[in-house]
Amino acid sequence: MSPNSPHISTRLRWSLFTVLCIAGIFNAMDRPIIAILKPDMMADFGWTDSDFGDLAAVTQFSAAFAFLLTGWLVDRLGVHRSMQVGATAWSLAAMAHGWAVTTWQVVAARVGLGVTEAVQTPLTIKTVATLFEPDRRSLAFGFFTMLSGAGTIAMPFLIPALAVAVGWRGALMAGGIGGLAALAAWMWLARGLPQLRERTVEAPPAADGSDQAGYGPILTNRKTLAILGAKAISDMTWWFINFWLADYYRREFGLSTAELAWPLAIAFAGSGLGALLAGWASTRLLERGWPVNRVRKGVMLVSALMVAPLPLVLGLQSFWPVAVMIGVVMAGHQGFSLSIFSTITDVVPNAKVGRVTAFGAFMGNMGGVAISLVTGRVLDAGLGFVPLFVFAAGSYLIALAWFQLLLPEIRRSEGALASVE
């Protein structure tokens, strides 16, 4: 960073980050739309549960492999240019759904959106590492997830109205229009801030696997392997709930699209509150001098135990206690995921944050591919949700065991401590 770069005030830091969070809401808007309006899409195209699972898997698969490039791209372009490229691309991809009239056109639009929205995760982590000091990053991650959750909470109420007015295609187009509006706000706030334009990778990935670029040295590091494995295992449950929760409520309780609003809102409210609480607690404990290893893994353990009782919902006769329990599970996931992402900023040098985050997201999305393919076939086979809920209950404890095995002690890297002034 140039010594002549202007100081970024606390207010401006949070304003920029808030706009990025809002862009993220529009980026992820397609997921609740697809889940909530699943019957409309299945009726239009004659899909089975396996077909729907395959569509979800195609999106996840596209995003997963895009992450292999987007992490390096964010490191090379810097925060500001990455926001310009990413928000423009994923907004146009979302709007492309408005012209999809065949299954293959829907698949093409989903692939395009999966590829382009993959910029969001490494961009968010890079922005946090750029704008905030280390002890404030957990709070920033919590704020991001809380605000994203607030947007997601609104979706079950907004989406049915959008579907009535403009159909499922128009609802997806609305997400693209919102993304472009968020980009315009970012451009206004980020003017005259060279810190956001700095690059940390100046050349394409090196063929010799040097430590300055590419994935070779990253993928041979035990710290990275710990993060990748934990992300892949834990994200299976996240993607399962995101794509199939609405369908579970329809099958088990006969809820209509309009009636899904409150139980889905409760689940996403739990997600947002869990992230904010985990971020706040992590920040306070670190400020009190707790070792970073104890804080990160303590939050992960508590989060994993919050998910463990999930199969108990299968014996409940009312969807209201089920909705509360799912909210607790979603809170547990966000606490777990927040600690993984915070660990990246703890142990990874700033120049590699984008790539490590991207590969972690790649693994998380590959977990999503696997669970989407399995879920559709389990349901078509008539096995119901029991085996899926049992797996979800233990997935976070398994992920934490892997994480502890490969990363028994978290120590902050000197290169990971820098943030802009």
C-alpha positions in Angstrom: 0.0 0.0 0.0 1.3 3.4 -0.9 2.1 5.7 2.1 0.1 8.4 0.3 -3.1 6.3 0.2 -6.0 8.0 1.9 -7.1 6.7 5.3 -10.3 4.6 5.2 -12.6 5.6 8.0 -14.4 3.0 10.1 -17.7 4.3 8.7 -16.6 3.9 5.2 -15.1 0.4 5.8 -18.4 -0.7 7.1 -20.4 1.0 4.4 -18.3 -0.7 1.7 -18.7 -4.0 3.4 -22.4 -3.5 3.8 -22.8 -2.9 0.1 -20.8 -6.1 -0.6 -23.1 -8.0 1.7 -26.2 -6.7 -0.1 -24.6 -7.7 -3.4 -24.1 -11.2 -1.9 -27.9 -11.4 -1.1 -28.8 -10.8 -4.7 -26.0 -13.2 -5.7 -27.5 -16.0 -3.6 -31.1 -15.1 -4.3 -31.4 -17.9 -6.9 -31.1 -20.6 -4.3 -34.3 -19.9 -2.3 -36.1 -19.1 -5.5 -35.3 -22.5 -7.0 -36.1 -24.3 -3.7 -39.4 -22.5 -3.0 -40.6 -22.6 -6.6 -39.5 -26.1 -7.2 -43.1 -27.3 -7.9 -43.6 -24.6 -10.5 -40.4 -25.5 -12.3 -41.1 -29.3 -12.1 -44.5 -28.8 -13.5 -43.2 -26.7 -16.4 -40.5 -29.2 -17.4 -41.8 -32.5 -16.0 -38.9 -33.2 -13.7 -38.5 -35.9 -11.0 -36.8 -35.5 -7.7 -33.6 -37.0 -9.3 -33.9 -34.4 -12.1 -34.1 -31.6 -9.6 -31.2 -33.0 -7.6 -29.2 -33.2 -10.8 -30.0 -29.6 -11.6 -28.8 -28.5 -8.1 -25.7 -30.7 -8.6 -24.9 -29.0 -12.0 -25.0 -25.6 -10.4 -22.8 -26.7 -7.5 -20.4 -28.5 -9.9 -20.1 -25.4 -12.1 -19.4 -23.2 -9.1 -17.0 -25.7 -7.6 -14.7 -25.7 -10.6 -15.0 -22.0 -11.1 -13.6 -21.5 -7.6 -10.3 -22.9 -8.9 -9.9 -19.8 -11.0 -11.8 -17.2 -9.1 -9.6 -17.4 -6.0 -6.5 -16.6 -8.1 -8.5 -14.0 -10.1 -9.5 -12.1 -6.9 -5.9 -12.2 -5.6 -4.7 -10.9 -9.0 -7.4 -8.2 -9.6 -7.7 -6.9 -6.1 -11.0 -6.2 -4.3 -12.3 -3.4 -6.4 -11.8 -4.9 -9.9 -13.1 -8.3 -8.6 -16.3 -6.6 -7.4 -16.7 -5.0 -10.8 -16.2 -8.2 -12.8 -18.0 -10.5 -10.4 -21.2 -8.5 -9.8 -21.6 -7.7 -13.5 -21.1 -11.3 -14.5 -23.4 -13.0 -11.9 -26.1 -10.4 -12.4 -26.2 -11.0 -16.2 -26.2 -14.7 -15.6 -29.2 -14.4 -13.3 -31.1 -12.3 -15.8 -30.4 -15.0 -18.5 -33.0 -17.2 -16.7 -35.7 -15.0 -18.1 -35.2 -16.4 -21.5 -35.0 -20.1 -20.5 -37.9 -22.1 -22.0 -36.3 -25.6 -22.3 -34.5 -27.8 -19.7 -31.2 -27.4 -21.5 -31.6 -23.6 -21.5 -32.3 -23.7 -17.7 -29.2 -25.9 -17.3 -27.1 -23.4 -19.4 -28.3 -20.5 -17.2 -27.6 -22.4 -14.0 -24.1 -23.3 -15.2 -23.5 -19.6 -16.1 -24.7 -18.5 -12.7 -22.8 -21.2 -10.9 -19.5 -20.1 -12.6 -20.0 -16.4 -12.1 -21.3 -16.4 -8.5 -18.2 -18.2 -7.5 -16.4 -14.9 -7.3 -18.5 -13.9 -4.2 -16.8 -16.1 -1.5 -13.1 -15.3 -2.2 -14.1 -11.7 -2.8 -15.8 -11.5 0.6 -12.9 -13.1 2.5 -10.4 -10.9 0.6 -12.4 -7.8 1.5 -12.5 -8.7 5.2 -8.7 -9.3 5.2 -8.2 -6.0 3.4 -10.5 -3.8 5.4 -10.5 -5.2 9.0 -7.9 -5.9 11.7 -7.5 -9.6 12.7 -9.4 -9.4 15.9 -12.3 -7.7 14.1 -12.6 -10.2 11.3 -14.8 -12.7 13.1 -17.3 -9.9 13.8 -17.2 -8.8 10.1 -17.9 -12.4 9.0 -20.7 -12.6 11.5 -22.2 -9.3 10.2 -21.9 -10.6 6.6 -23.8 -13.7 7.4 -26.4 -11.9 9.5 -27.2 -9.4 6.8 -27.2 -12.1 4.2 -29.5 -14.1 6.5 -31.8 -11.1 6.8 -32.1 -10.9 3.1 -32.8 -14.6 2.9 -35.4 -14.3 5.7 -37.3 -11.9 3.4 -37.2 -14.3 0.4 -39.9 -16.7 1.5 -42.3 -13.7 1.8 -41.1 -12.0 -1.3 -40.7 -14.9 -3.7 -44.3 -16.1 -3.8 -45.4 -12.5 -4.6 -42.7 -12.2 -7.3 -43.8 -15.6 -8.7 -47.4 -14.4 -8.9 -46.4 -11.1 -10.6 -43.6 -12.2 -13.0 -43.2 -16.0 -12.6 -40.1 -17.9 -11.6 -38.2 -16.6 -14.5 -38.9 -13.0 -13.5 -38.0 -13.7 -9.9 -34.6 -14.8 -11.0 -34.2 -11.8 -13.2 -35.0 -9.5 -10.2 -31.9 -10.9 -8.5 -29.7 -9.8 -11.4 -31.2 -6.3 -11.5 -30.5 -5.9 -7.7 -26.9 -7.0 -8.2 -26.3 -4.3 -10.7 -27.8 -1.7 -8.4 -25.4 -2.9 -5.6 -22.5 -2.6 -7.9 -23.4 1.0 -8.7 -23.4 1.8 -5.0 -20.0 0.2 -4.5 -18.5 2.2 -7.4 -19.6 5.4 -5.7 -18.2 4.5 -2.3 -14.9 3.1 -3.6 -13.9 6.0 -5.7 -10.5 7.4 -4.8 -9.4 4.4 -2.7 -6.3 2.9 -4.3 -6.0 0.4 -1.4 -8.9 -1.5 -2.9 -7.2 -1.7 -6.3 -4.0 -3.3 -5.0 -3.1 -6.7 -6.4 -1.4 -9.5 -4.5 -0.7 -11.7 -7.5 0.9 -10.0 -10.5 1.2 -12.9 -12.9 -0.7 -16.0 -14.0 -0.1 -19.2 -11.9 3.5 -20.3 -12.3 4.2 -23.6 -14.0 6.9 -24.5 -11.6 4.6 -24.5 -8.6 6.4 -21.6 -6.9 5.1 -20.3 -3.7 4.0 -17.0 -5.2 1.1 -18.2 -7.4 -0.9 -21.3 -8.3 -2.3 -24.0 -6.1 0.6 -26.5 -5.9 2.2 -25.3 -2.6 -1.2 -24.6 -1.1 -2.5 -28.1 -1.6 0.5 -29.7 0.1 0.0 -27.7 3.3 -1.6 -29.5 6.2 -3.3 -26.3 7.3 -5.0 -26.0 3.9 -6.0 -29.7 3.9 -7.5 -29.3 7.3 -9.7 -26.4 6.0 -10.6 -28.2 2.8 -11.7 -31.4 4.4 -13.8 -29.7 7.1 -15.4 -27.5 4.5 -16.4 -30.4 2.3 -17.9 -32.5 5.0 -19.8 -29.7 6.8 -21.1 -28.0 3.7 -23.0 -31.1 2.7 -25.5 -30.4 5.4 -25.7 -26.7 4.5 -26.5 -27.4 0.8 -28.9 -30.2 1.7 -31.0 -27.9 3.9 -30.8 -25.0 1.4 -32.1 -27.1 -1.6 -34.4 -29.6 0.2 -35.9 -28.0 3.3 -38.9 -26.5 1.5 -39.5 -29.9 -0.1 -39.4 -31.6 3.3 -42.0 -29.2 4.7 -44.3 -29.9 1.7 -43.9 -33.7 2.0 -44.2 -34.0 5.7 -46.7 -31.2 6.6 -48.4 -30.5 3.3 -47.4 -26.8 3.3 -48.2 -24.6 0.3 -45.7 -22.2 -1.3 -47.2 -19.3 0.7 -47.3 -21.3 3.9 -43.6 -22.0 3.7 -42.7 -18.4 4.4 -42.6 -18.5 8.2 -40.9 -21.9 8.8 -38.2 -21.0 6.2 -37.8 -17.5 7.7 -37.3 -19.0 11.1 -34.5 -21.3 9.7 -32.7 -18.4 8.0 -33.2 -16.2 11.0 -31.3 -18.8 13.0 -28.6 -18.8 10.4 -28.1 -15.0 10.7 -28.3 -14.9 14.4 -25.9 -17.8 14.8 -23.3 -16.1 12.6 -23.6 -12.8 14.4 -23.4 -14.5 17.9 -20.4 -16.6 16.9 -18.6 -13.6 15.4 -19.3 -11.5 18.5 -18.3 -14.2 20.9 -15.1 -15.0 19.0 -14.1 -11.3 18.9 -14.8 -10.7 22.6 -12.8 -13.8 23.6 -9.9 -12.9 21.4 -9.9 -9.3 22.9 -9.8 -10.9 26.4 -6.6 -12.7 25.5 -7.9 -16.2 24.8 -5.6 -18.2 22.4 -6.9 -18.2 18.8 -6.8 -22.0 18.8 -9.1 -22.3 21.8 -11.5 -19.7 20.4 -11.8 -21.2 16.9 -12.2 -24.8 17.9 -14.4 -24.0 20.9 -16.9 -22.3 18.6 -16.7 -25.2 16.2 -17.4 -27.8 18.9 -20.4 -25.9 20.3 -21.7 -25.4 16.7 -21.3 -29.1 15.9 -23.2 -30.1 19.1 -26.0 -27.7 18.1 -26.5 -29.8 14.9 -26.3 -33.2 16.5 -30.0 -33.5 17.7 -31.3 -32.9 14.1 -32.9 -36.4 13.7 -35.2 -35.7 16.6 -37.4 -33.5 14.3 -38.5 -36.6 12.5 -40.7 -37.6 15.4 -42.4 -34.2 15.7 -46.0 -33.7 14.5 -46.0 -29.9 14.1 -43.9 -27.9 11.8 -43.4 -25.1 14.3 -41.0 -27.0 16.6 -39.3 -28.4 13.5 -38.8 -24.9 12.2 -37.2 -23.8 15.5 -34.9 -26.9 15.5 -33.8 -26.2 11.9 -33.1 -22.7 12.9 -30.7 -24.0 15.7 -29.1 -26.3 13.1 -28.6 -23.4 10.7 -27.1 -21.3 13.5 -24.7 -24.2 14.3 -23.6 -24.4 10.7 -22.8 -20.7 10.5 -20.8 -20.7 13.7 -18.8 -23.6 12.3 -18.3 -22.1 8.9 -17.4 -18.7 10.3 -14.6 -20.3 12.3 -13.3 -22.1 9.3 -13.2 -18.8 7.3 -11.7 -16.9 10.2 -9.0 -19.6 10.5 -8.1 -18.9 6.9 -7.4 -15.2 7.7 -5.4 -16.4 10.8 -3.0 -18.9 9.2 -2.9 -18.0 5.5 -0.7 -15.1 4.2 -2.8 -12.3 2.7 -1.4 -12.9 -0.8 -2.9 -16.5 -0.7 -6.2 -15.8 1.0 -8.3 -15.7 -2.2 -6.9 -19.0 -3.5 -7.2 -20.9 -0.2 -10.7 -19.6 0.3 -11.6 -20.5 -3.3 -10.4 -24.0 -3.0 -12.2 -24.4 0.3 -15.4 -23.2 -1.4 -14.6 -25.6 -4.2 -14.6 -28.5 -1.7 -17.7 -27.2 0.0 -19.5 -27.1 -3.4 -18.3 -30.6 -4.3 -19.9 -31.7 -1.0 -23.0 -30.0 -2.2 -22.8 -31.9 -5.6 -22.6 -35.2 -3.7 -25.5 -34.5 -1.3 -27.7 -33.2 -4.1 -27.2 -36.3 -6.3 -27.7 -38.6 -3.3 -30.8 -36.8 -1.9 -32.7 -37.0 -5.2 -32.1 -40.7 -5.5 -32.8 -41.5 -1.9 -36.2 -39.8 -2.2 -37.0 -41.4 -5.5 -36.2 -44.8 -3.9 -38.8 -44.1 -1.2 -36.3 -44.0 1.7 -37.5 -40.6 2.9 -35.4 -38.1 4.9 -34.3 -40.3 7.8 -30.9 -41.4 6.4 -30.2 -37.9 5.2 -31.0 -36.3 8.6 -28.9 -38.9 10.4 -25.9 -38.1 8.3 -26.4 -34.4 8.7 -26.4 -34.8 12.5 -22.9 -36.3 12.6 -21.3 -34.4 9.8 -20.0 -31.4 11.8 -18.4 -33.6 14.5 -16.7 -35.6 11.7 -15.5 -32.4 10.1 -14.1 -31.1 13.4 -12.3 -34.4 14.0 -10.6 -34.1 10.6 -9.7 -30.4 11.3 -8.2 -31.3 14.7 -6.2 -34.2 13.2 -4.5 -32.1 10.6 -4.4 -28.7 12.4 -3.9 -29.5 16.1 -2.7 -26.0 16.9 -3.8 -22.7 15.2 -1.1 -20.0 15.2 -1.4 -16.8 13.3 0.8 -16.2 10.3 2.7 -12.9 10.3 1.6 -12.3 6.7 -2.0 -12.8 7.6 -2.1 -9.9 10.1 -2.0 -6.9 7.7 -5.0 -4.8 6.9 -5.3 -1.4 5.2 -5.0 1.8 7.2 
